[in-house]
Amino acid sequence: MSAVLKKVRSLFSAFLFLSLFVFANAHAENDRAFFWQVTSKQATVYLMGSIHFADKSFYPLRPEIEAAFQRSDALVVELDISKADDGVYNRLLAQRGMYKNGGSIKDALSEETWLQLRQRLRYLNVPYDSVKGYRPGVMVLTLSALQVMRMGFDPALGIDIYFLSKAGQKKIIELESLEQQLNLFLDIPNGDLLLKESLYSLDEAELLMAEMVRYWKDGDENKMNRLLFEDALNDYPAFSEIYDKLFYDRNASMTQKIEAMLKQPGCYFVVVGSGHLIGDRGIVSALRQRGYGVERH
């Protein structure tokens, strides 16, 4: 298995700029961030918007966030990537993430997307022959990881890893499995469209990052949601099926599991990708609709 492919494991909870670039170069100690407290008669749940790649400028986090984490009995993450099974990961990629019998990604792409892909690979200094067997979803993960690291961000400094490293004796609860997350990209309904939009986003990385950082620092959930979801779906209506799979179906499943926590005594600190929290179909809105007390901090 290519060494390049092994670098994408911590991307399974994210989708391009929705989680990767939102907080780039932001100093979280002085910013509002996406952080909520949800309460019921039995429990308290804190919701923290995650980034899976970061740099040192992202720390320290606000004291209020750190204090909430210290009060919590359990850390809840999409996936405990520190304990991910390499055997399962490599087997799934070999079985379902690669073309067999001489097939290549070129066969699955339009001419336009193919040419954009070759241009991006040259920019990243990635030989085509080393990745030509990747299916579109795996290619998206690989290119996104390489682009982010080229910009100076490190998965080892991501919010998920940060809190996992501080968990100590806290109980760690996973909302998803490695196989579930990998299958999201292996079973993507329109690989050409996903890769095409991903390549466009990578071309616009600096501009998108600047806008997202500003909206996050201002705590502007509406503008962030419009940029990440509404504008994308207006420009690419066919993307709705992909968004259902990568976000909205998962939001419903995560909400159900978080609600179960709210029905039993305890204090939980939940860290999920920021794109899962915001918008009318996000986790925060769903919990409000179910009658729980939700307060933005």
Secondary structure, 3 states (H helix, E strand, C coil): CCCCHHHHHHHCCCCHHHCCCCCCCCCHHHCCCCEEEEECCCEEEEEEEECCCECHHHCCCCHHHHHHHHHCCEEEECCCHHHCCHHHHHHHHHHHCECCCCCCHHHHCCHHHHHHHHHHHHHCCCCHHHCCCECHHHHHHHHHHHHHHHCCCEHHHCHHHHHHHCCCCCEEEECCCHHHHHHHHHCCCCHHHHHHHHHHHHHCHHHHHHHHHHHHHHCCHHHHHHHHHHHHHHHCHHHHHHHHHHHHHHHHHHHHHHHHHHCCCEEEEEEEEHHHCCCCCCHHHHHHHCCCEEEEC
